[in-house]
Amino acid sequence: MSLAPFIETERLRLRGHTLADFENSAAMWGDENVTRFIGGKPSTREDSWRRFQSFLGHWHLMGHGYWLIEEKATGAYVGDGGFGSFKRDLGGIPFDAPEQGWALSPTVHGKGYATEAASAQIAWAEQHFGRTDFVCLIAPQNTPSLRVAEKLGYREFGRTHYKGEPSILFRRA
C-alpha cells in the first residue's frame, strides 16, 4: 500500500510505486543516458533496488517522497520524481529545505514531462510543507535539468562538489 498521494496533470499520473514497477525503474536507472549526470554511471540492479526501496521508505518515514510518473494516455512508465530528505554532506553549505529531484526515461526526453510533473509536485509540496522554498542539486553539465529548474523558479545559491563531482545548488524562493 502506498502513502504517496495520487496526482494527475494534463498528460501524466503521479502515483506511489508498487513492486510491479521495479523492472521499469531498474531499467531506467541502469541507462547511462539517465545516470551520466546522476552518479556518473548506470545503477546496478542492487543499487536500483535500494533506490526503489527508498522511494517507499521516504513516504513511510518522512511523509513525502518520490512518485512514479506515467503517461495518462498509455500507462507507460515515464520516470521518478518528488521530494527527498537525503542528508547530503555538502561541505557545510546549508541545504535545509525539502530537496526536489526528477529522472525520466530517455524515451520521453524533450516532451516537457519533467516540468509538468515537477510543477504538480511543487503544488502538492507547498500545501504539504507549508512553504515555497525547496532546494535541488544539479550537475553543471545537465543542461535539460538546469532548464527545468529555471522554469520551476529555482535560482543558484552555491556551488560545491558532491561525491567528488561539481554540483550546483539551487533554491526556490
KEKOLDO-634528 format. One line per field, with one value per atom (N, C-alpha, C): x, z, y. Coordinates in nm, 2 decimals. Atoms other than C-alpha are relative to their C-alpha. Layout:
xx	[X | ...] .
zz	[Z | ...] .
yy	[Y | ...] .
% end
This chain:
xx	[0.08 | 0.00 | 0.09 | -0.08 | 0.14 | -0.06 | 0.04 | 0.12 | 0.01 | -0.01 | 0.20 | -0.13 | 0.12 | -0.09 | 0.00 | 0.02 | -0.23 | -0.02 | 0.01 | -0.18 | -0.01 | 0.01 | -0.30 | 0.03 | -0.02 | -0.18 | -0.07 | 0.06 | -0.29 | 0.04 | -0.04 | -0.08 | 0.06 | -0.07 | 0.06 | -0.08 | 0.05 | -0.03 | 0.12 | -0.10 | 0.19 | -0.06 | 0.05 | 0.14 | 0.11 | -0.10 | 0.31 | 0.05 | -0.06 | 0.55 | -0.06 | 0.04 | 0.44 | 0.11 | -0.10 | 0.66 | 0.00 | 0.01 | 0.54 | 0.07 | -0.07 | 0.71 | 0.15 | -0.14 | 1.06 | 0.08 | -0.08 | 1.17 | 0.01 | -0.01 | 1.08 | 0.10 | -0.09 | 1.26 | 0.14 | -0.14 | 1.57 | 0.05 | -0.04 | 1.58 | 0.04 | -0.03 | 1.57 | 0.13 | -0.12 | 1.83 | 0.12 | -0.11 | 2.05 | 0.05 | -0.03 | 2.06 | 0.10 | -0.11 | 2.38 | -0.05 | 0.05 | 2.18 | -0.08 | 0.07 | 1.98 | 0.10 | -0.09 | 2.27 | 0.13 | -0.13 | 2.55 | 0.02 | -0.01 | 2.47 | -0.05 | 0.05 | 2.33 | 0.09 | -0.09 | 2.62 | 0.10 | -0.10 | 2.80 | 0.01 | -0.01 | 2.74 | -0.14 | 0.13 | 2.44 | 0.00 | 0.02 | 2.30 | -0.01 | 0.01 | 2.34 | -0.14 | 0.13 | 2.03 | -0.02 | 0.00 | 2.12 | -0.02 | 0.02 | 2.16 | -0.14 | 0.14 | 1.83 | -0.10 | 0.09 | 1.66 | 0.01 | -0.01 | 1.80 | -0.08 | 0.06 | 1.68 | -0.15 | 0.14 | 1.34 | -0.06 | 0.05 | 1.30 | 0.00 | 0.00 | 1.40 | -0.12 | 0.12 | 1.11 | -0.12 | 0.11 | 0.86 | 0.03 | -0.04 | 1.06 | -0.02 | 0.01 | 1.06 | -0.15 | 0.14 | 0.68 | -0.04 | 0.03 | 0.66 | 0.07 | -0.08 | 0.93 | -0.02 | -0.01 | 0.91 | -0.14 | 0.13 | 0.55 | 0.01 | -0.02 | 0.70 | 0.09 | -0.09 | 0.90 | -0.01 | 0.00 | 0.92 | -0.13 | 0.11 | 0.63 | 0.05 | -0.02 | 0.63 | -0.08 | 0.07 | 0.54 | -0.03 | 0.04 | 0.34 | -0.09 | 0.08 | 0.17 | -0.15 | 0.14 | -0.21 | -0.05 | 0.06 | -0.28 | 0.04 | -0.05 | -0.07 | 0.02 | -0.04 | 0.01 | 0.15 | -0.14 | 0.37 | 0.08 | -0.09 | 0.64 | 0.08 | -0.07 | 0.79 | 0.13 | -0.11 | 1.02 | -0.04 | 0.02 | 1.05 | 0.03 | -0.03 | 1.04 | -0.08 | 0.07 | 0.95 | 0.09 | -0.08 | 1.10 | 0.06 | -0.07 | 1.36 | 0.07 | -0.09 | 1.55 | 0.12 | -0.11 | 1.88 | 0.12 | -0.11 | 2.11 | 0.13 | -0.12 | 2.37 | 0.11 | -0.12 | 2.72 | 0.05 | -0.03 | 2.77 | 0.11 | -0.11 | 3.07 | -0.04 | 0.04 | 2.88 | -0.10 | 0.09 | 2.66 | -0.14 | 0.14 | 2.30 | -0.09 | 0.09 | 2.07 | -0.12 | 0.09 | 1.79 | -0.15 | 0.14 | 1.47 | -0.02 | 0.02 | 1.30 | 0.06 | -0.07 | 1.50 | -0.08 | 0.07 | 1.33 | 0.09 | -0.08 | 1.46 | -0.09 | 0.07 | 1.35 | 0.09 | -0.07 | 1.47 | -0.10 | 0.10 | 1.29 | 0.07 | -0.05 | 1.33 | 0.04 | -0.04 | 1.52 | -0.10 | 0.11 | 1.22 | -0.09 | 0.09 | 1.03 | 0.07 | -0.07 | 1.30 | -0.04 | 0.04 | 1.21 | -0.15 | 0.15 | 0.83 | -0.05 | 0.05 | 0.81 | -0.06 | 0.06 | 0.71 | 0.07 | -0.07 | 0.98 | -0.06 | 0.05 | 0.85 | -0.15 | 0.14 | 0.48 | -0.01 | 0.01 | 0.54 | 0.06 | -0.06 | 0.77 | -0.09 | 0.09 | 0.52 | -0.11 | 0.10 | 0.25 | 0.05 | -0.06 | 0.48 | 0.02 | -0.02 | 0.56 | -0.14 | 0.13 | 0.19 | -0.05 | 0.03 | 0.14 | 0.09 | -0.10 | 0.46 | -0.03 | 0.03 | 0.36 | -0.11 | 0.11 | 0.04 | 0.05 | -0.05 | 0.21 | 0.10 | -0.11 | 0.52 | -0.04 | 0.03 | 0.35 | 0.11 | -0.11 | 0.64 | 0.02 | -0.02 | 0.75 | 0.15 | -0.14 | 1.13 | 0.04 | -0.05 | 1.27 | 0.14 | -0.13 | 1.62 | 0.02 | -0.04 | 1.78 | 0.14 | -0.14 | 2.12 | 0.02 | -0.01 | 2.22 | 0.14 | -0.13 | 2.54 | 0.00 | 0.00 | 2.65 | -0.01 | 0.01 | 2.66 | -0.14 | 0.13 | 2.30 | -0.10 | 0.08 | 2.15 | -0.15 | 0.15 | 1.80 | -0.06 | 0.05 | 1.76 | 0.02 | -0.02 | 1.91 | -0.12 | 0.12 | 1.63 | -0.13 | 0.12 | 1.36 | 0.01 | -0.01 | 1.49 | -0.03 | 0.03 | 1.48 | -0.15 | 0.15 | 1.12 | -0.08 | 0.07 | 1.02 | 0.03 | -0.03 | 1.17 | 0.12 | -0.12 | 1.49 | 0.11 | -0.11 | 1.79 | 0.12 | -0.12 | 2.15 | 0.04 | -0.05 | 2.28 | 0.14 | -0.13 | 2.60 | 0.05 | -0.07 | 2.85 | 0.08 | -0.08 | 3.02 | 0.04 | -0.02 | 3.14 | -0.08 | 0.07 | 2.92 | 0.05 | -0.06 | 3.08 | 0.11 | -0.12 | 3.38 | -0.04 | 0.04 | 3.17 | -0.05 | 0.06 | 3.09 | -0.15 | 0.14 | 2.74 | -0.05 | 0.06 | 2.52 | -0.12 | 0.11 | 2.29 | -0.10 | 0.11 | 1.95 | -0.10 | 0.11 | 1.68 | -0.11 | 0.12 | 1.33 | -0.06 | 0.05 | 1.20 | -0.14] .
zz	[0.00 | 0.00 | 0.00 | 0.01 | -0.10 | 0.08 | -0.07 | 0.11 | -0.09 | 0.09 | -0.19 | -0.05 | 0.06 | -0.29 | -0.15 | 0.14 | -0.64 | -0.06 | 0.07 | -0.87 | -0.15 | 0.15 | -1.23 | -0.05 | 0.07 | -1.47 | -0.14 | 0.13 | -1.83 | -0.07 | 0.07 | -1.96 | 0.09 | -0.08 | -1.66 | 0.13 | -0.13 | -1.35 | 0.09 | -0.10 | -1.04 | 0.11 | -0.10 | -0.80 | 0.07 | -0.07 | -0.55 | -0.08 | 0.07 | -0.66 | 0.06 | -0.04 | -0.64 | -0.04 | 0.03 | -0.65 | -0.15 | 0.14 | -1.01 | -0.08 | 0.07 | -1.11 | 0.00 | -0.02 | -1.01 | -0.13 | 0.12 | -1.35 | -0.09 | 0.08 | -1.53 | 0.06 | -0.08 | -1.26 | -0.02 | 0.01 | -1.27 | -0.14 | 0.14 | -1.65 | -0.02 | 0.02 | -1.64 | 0.07 | -0.08 | -1.36 | -0.05 | 0.05 | -1.54 | -0.14 | 0.13 | -1.85 | 0.01 | -0.02 | -1.89 | -0.04 | 0.04 | -2.06 | 0.12 | -0.12 | -1.73 | 0.11 | -0.11 | -1.49 | -0.02 | 0.02 | -1.66 | 0.08 | -0.09 | -1.45 | 0.14 | -0.14 | -1.15 | 0.04 | -0.04 | -1.01 | -0.10 | 0.10 | -1.34 | -0.06 | 0.06 | -1.42 | 0.02 | -0.01 | -1.47 | 0.14 | -0.13 | -1.15 | -0.02 | 0.00 | -1.08 | 0.04 | -0.04 | -1.02 | 0.15 | -0.14 | -0.65 | 0.04 | -0.03 | -0.64 | -0.04 | 0.04 | -0.83 | 0.11 | -0.10 | -0.57 | 0.13 | -0.12 | -0.28 | -0.03 | 0.03 | -0.45 | 0.00 | 0.01 | -0.52 | 0.14 | -0.14 | -0.15 | 0.07 | -0.07 | -0.05 | -0.05 | 0.04 | -0.26 | 0.09 | -0.09 | -0.05 | 0.14 | -0.13 | 0.27 | 0.04 | -0.03 | 0.24 | 0.04 | -0.03 | 0.23 | 0.14 | -0.13 | 0.54 | 0.11 | -0.11 | 0.74 | 0.01 | 0.01 | 0.62 | -0.04 | 0.04 | 0.49 | -0.14 | 0.13 | 0.15 | -0.07 | 0.07 | -0.12 | -0.15 | 0.15 | -0.49 | -0.05 | 0.07 | -0.72 | -0.12 | 0.13 | -1.01 | -0.10 | 0.10 | -1.32 | -0.12 | 0.12 | -1.60 | -0.09 | 0.10 | -1.92 | 0.03 | -0.01 | -1.88 | -0.12 | 0.12 | -2.24 | -0.02 | 0.02 | -2.24 | 0.12 | -0.12 | -1.88 | 0.00 | 0.00 | -1.98 | 0.11 | -0.10 | -1.72 | -0.06 | 0.05 | -1.76 | 0.08 | -0.09 | -1.46 | 0.15 | -0.15 | -1.09 | 0.03 | -0.04 | -0.92 | 0.13 | -0.12 | -0.60 | 0.10 | -0.10 | -0.27 | 0.10 | -0.09 | -0.05 | 0.11 | -0.11 | 0.27 | 0.00 | 0.03 | 0.17 | 0.10 | -0.10 | 0.45 | -0.07 | 0.08 | 0.19 | 0.08 | -0.05 | 0.30 | -0.11 | 0.10 | 0.11 | 0.05 | -0.05 | 0.30 | 0.08 | -0.08 | 0.54 | -0.06 | 0.06 | 0.29 | 0.04 | -0.05 | 0.43 | -0.11 | 0.10 | 0.23 | 0.08 | -0.11 | 0.48 | -0.03 | 0.04 | 0.28 | -0.07 | 0.07 | 0.11 | -0.14 | 0.12 | -0.19 | -0.11 | 0.11 | -0.52 | -0.11 | 0.11 | -0.79 | -0.10 | 0.10 | -1.11 | -0.09 | 0.10 | -1.36 | -0.09 | 0.09 | -1.67 | -0.11 | 0.10 | -1.92 | -0.13 | 0.13 | -2.24 | -0.11 | 0.10 | -2.45 | 0.01 | -0.01 | -2.32 | 0.02 | -0.02 | -2.30 | -0.11 | 0.09 | -2.47 | -0.02 | 0.01 | -2.42 | 0.10 | -0.10 | -2.13 | 0.12 | -0.11 | -1.89 | 0.13 | -0.13 | -1.63 | 0.06 | -0.05 | -1.60 | 0.05 | -0.03 | -1.60 | 0.14 | -0.12 | -1.33 | 0.12 | -0.11 | -1.11 | 0.04 | -0.04 | -1.12 | 0.08 | -0.08 | -0.99 | 0.14 | -0.13 | -0.72 | 0.09 | -0.08 | -0.61 | 0.05 | -0.05 | -0.59 | 0.12 | -0.12 | -0.36 | 0.12 | -0.11 | -0.16 | 0.07 | -0.06 | -0.10 | 0.11 | -0.10 | 0.08 | 0.11 | -0.09 | 0.24 | 0.10 | -0.09 | 0.38 | 0.06 | -0.04 | 0.42 | -0.03 | 0.04 | 0.24 | -0.15 | 0.15 | -0.11 | -0.03 | 0.03 | -0.07 | 0.00 | 0.01 | -0.19 | -0.06 | 0.06 | -0.30 | -0.10 | 0.09 | -0.57 | -0.03 | 0.02 | -0.67 | -0.14 | 0.14 | -1.04 | -0.05 | 0.06 | -1.23 | -0.10 | 0.09 | -1.42 | -0.15 | 0.14 | -1.75 | -0.04 | 0.02 | -1.71 | -0.05 | 0.06 | -1.94 | 0.01 | -0.01 | -1.96 | 0.14 | -0.14 | -1.58 | 0.05 | -0.03 | -1.55 | -0.05 | 0.06 | -1.78 | 0.08 | -0.08 | -1.59 | 0.13 | -0.13 | -1.26 | -0.02 | 0.03 | -1.41 | -0.02 | 0.02 | -1.53 | 0.13 | -0.13 | -1.18 | 0.10 | -0.09 | -1.02 | 0.09 | -0.08 | -0.88 | -0.05 | 0.03 | -0.86 | 0.07 | -0.05 | -0.80 | 0.13 | -0.12 | -0.45 | 0.05 | -0.03 | -0.44 | -0.09 | 0.08 | -0.60 | 0.10 | -0.08 | -0.44 | -0.08 | 0.05 | -0.50 | 0.08 | -0.07 | -0.42 | -0.05 | 0.04 | -0.42 | -0.10 | 0.09 | -0.60 | -0.13 | 0.13 | -0.88 | 0.02 | -0.02 | -0.93 | -0.01 | -0.01 | -0.84 | 0.03 | -0.03 | -0.84 | 0.09 | -0.10 | -0.55 | -0.04 | 0.03 | -0.62 | 0.11 | -0.10 | -0.40 | -0.08 | 0.06 | -0.50 | 0.11 | -0.11 | -0.30 | -0.03] .
yy	[-0.12 | 0.00 | 0.12 | -0.12 | 0.34 | 0.11 | -0.12 | 0.65 | 0.13 | -0.11 | 0.87 | 0.04 | -0.05 | 1.09 | -0.02 | 0.01 | 1.04 | 0.14 | -0.13 | 1.35 | -0.03 | 0.00 | 1.40 | 0.13 | -0.13 | 1.66 | -0.03 | 0.01 | 1.71 | -0.13 | 0.11 | 1.43 | -0.11 | 0.09 | 1.25 | -0.04 | 0.04 | 1.05 | -0.02 | 0.02 | 1.06 | -0.08 | 0.09 | 0.77 | -0.07 | 0.07 | 0.56 | -0.12 | 0.12 | 0.28 | -0.12 | 0.13 | -0.08 | -0.09 | 0.10 | -0.39 | -0.03 | 0.02 | -0.44 | 0.10 | -0.10 | -0.12 | -0.01 | 0.01 | -0.23 | -0.02 | 0.03 | -0.36 | 0.12 | -0.12 | -0.04 | 0.10 | -0.10 | 0.17 | -0.05 | 0.05 | -0.05 | 0.02 | -0.01 | -0.04 | 0.15 | -0.14 | 0.34 | 0.04 | -0.04 | 0.38 | -0.07 | 0.07 | 0.13 | 0.06 | -0.06 | 0.35 | 0.12 | -0.10 | 0.56 | 0.14 | -0.13 | 0.84 | 0.07 | -0.05 | 0.88 | 0.04 | -0.01 | 0.85 | 0.07 | -0.07 | 1.03 | 0.12 | -0.12 | 1.34 | -0.03 | 0.04 | 1.15 | -0.12 | 0.10 | 0.95 | -0.04 | 0.03 | 0.92 | -0.13 | 0.13 | 0.56 | -0.07 | 0.07 | 0.33 | -0.07 | 0.06 | 0.19 | -0.15 | 0.14 | -0.18 | -0.04 | 0.05 | -0.39 | 0.02 | -0.01 | -0.39 | 0.15 | -0.14 | -0.01 | 0.05 | -0.04 | 0.03 | -0.05 | 0.05 | -0.19 | 0.09 | -0.08 | 0.02 | 0.14 | -0.13 | 0.34 | -0.02 | 0.03 | 0.18 | -0.01 | 0.01 | 0.09 | 0.13 | -0.13 | 0.44 | 0.09 | -0.07 | 0.58 | -0.03 | 0.03 | 0.39 | 0.03 | -0.03 | 0.44 | 0.14 | -0.14 | 0.81 | 0.03 | -0.03 | 0.82 | -0.05 | 0.05 | 0.60 | 0.07 | -0.06 | 0.77 | 0.15 | -0.14 | 1.13 | 0.07 | -0.06 | 1.18 | 0.07 | -0.05 | 1.28 | -0.09 | 0.09 | 1.11 | 0.02 | -0.01 | 1.03 | -0.08 | 0.07 | 0.94 | -0.07 | 0.06 | 0.71 | 0.09 | -0.09 | 0.92 | -0.09 | 0.08 | 0.76 | 0.08 | -0.06 | 0.87 | -0.04 | 0.03 | 0.90 | -0.08 | 0.06 | 0.81 | -0.15 | 0.13 | 0.49 | -0.09 | 0.07 | 0.40 | -0.03 | 0.03 | 0.39 | 0.07 | -0.05 | 0.44 | 0.12 | -0.12 | 0.79 | 0.02 | -0.03 | 0.82 | 0.01 | -0.01 | 0.90 | 0.15 | -0.14 | 1.24 | 0.03 | -0.04 | 1.41 | 0.07 | -0.07 | 1.53 | -0.10 | 0.09 | 1.37 | 0.07 | -0.05 | 1.42 | -0.09 | 0.09 | 1.28 | 0.01 | -0.02 | 1.42 | 0.00 | -0.01 | 1.51 | 0.07 | -0.07 | 1.61 | 0.10 | -0.10 | 1.93 | 0.10 | -0.09 | 2.07 | 0.12 | -0.11 | 2.28 | 0.10 | -0.09 | 2.45 | -0.04 | 0.04 | 2.47 | -0.04 | 0.06 | 2.25 | -0.05 | 0.03 | 2.27 | 0.01 | 0.00 | 2.26 | -0.14 | 0.12 | 1.96 | 0.01 | 0.01 | 1.85 | -0.06 | 0.05 | 1.81 | -0.06 | 0.07 | 1.57 | -0.06 | 0.07 | 1.41 | -0.07 | 0.08 | 1.15 | -0.07 | 0.05 | 1.05 | -0.09 | 0.09 | 0.77 | 0.08 | -0.07 | 0.88 | 0.00 | 0.01 | 0.77 | 0.12 | -0.11 | 1.07 | 0.14 | -0.13 | 1.34 | 0.09 | -0.10 | 1.66 | 0.03 | -0.01 | 1.63 | 0.10 | -0.09 | 1.87 | -0.07 | 0.08 | 1.59 | 0.03 | -0.03 | 1.68 | 0.13 | -0.13 | 2.04 | -0.02 | 0.02 | 1.92 | -0.08 | 0.09 | 1.65 | 0.08 | -0.07 | 1.87 | 0.12 | -0.11 | 2.16 | -0.05 | 0.07 | 1.93 | -0.04 | 0.04 | 1.81 | 0.12 | -0.13 | 2.17 | 0.04 | -0.04 | 2.25 | -0.08 | 0.08 | 1.95 | 0.04 | -0.02 | 2.03 | 0.13 | -0.13 | 2.39 | -0.01 | 0.03 | 2.27 | -0.09 | 0.10 | 1.97 | 0.06 | -0.05 | 2.15 | 0.14 | -0.14 | 2.50 | 0.09 | -0.09 | 2.66 | -0.01 | 0.00 | 2.75 | -0.01 | 0.01 | 2.73 | -0.15 | 0.14 | 2.40 | 0.01 | 0.00 | 2.30 | -0.11 | 0.11 | 2.09 | 0.01 | 0.02 | 1.97 | -0.05 | 0.04 | 1.95 | 0.02 | -0.01 | 1.88 | 0.11 | -0.11 | 2.18 | -0.03 | 0.04 | 1.98 | -0.05 | 0.05 | 1.87 | 0.11 | -0.12 | 2.14 | -0.02 | 0.01 | 1.99 | 0.02 | -0.02 | 1.97 | 0.15 | -0.14 | 2.32 | 0.09 | -0.08 | 2.45 | -0.03 | 0.04 | 2.26 | 0.08 | -0.07 | 2.41 | 0.15 | -0.14 | 2.76 | 0.02 | -0.01 | 2.71 | -0.01 | 0.02 | 2.60 | 0.11 | -0.11 | 2.91 | -0.02 | 0.02 | 2.77 | 0.10 | -0.09 | 3.00 | -0.05 | 0.05 | 2.91 | 0.08 | -0.06 | 2.98 | -0.05 | 0.05 | 2.79 | -0.11 | 0.11 | 2.55 | -0.08 | 0.08 | 2.26 | -0.13 | 0.13 | 1.91 | -0.10 | 0.10 | 1.62 | -0.13 | 0.13 | 1.27 | 0.02 | -0.03 | 1.43 | 0.06 | -0.06 | 1.58 | 0.14 | -0.14 | 1.95 | 0.00 | -0.01 | 2.04 | 0.14 | -0.13 | 2.35 | -0.02 | 0.01 | 2.41 | 0.11 | -0.10 | 2.58 | 0.00 | -0.02 | 2.72 | 0.07 | -0.06 | 2.81 | 0.08 | -0.09 | 3.11 | 0.05] .
% end
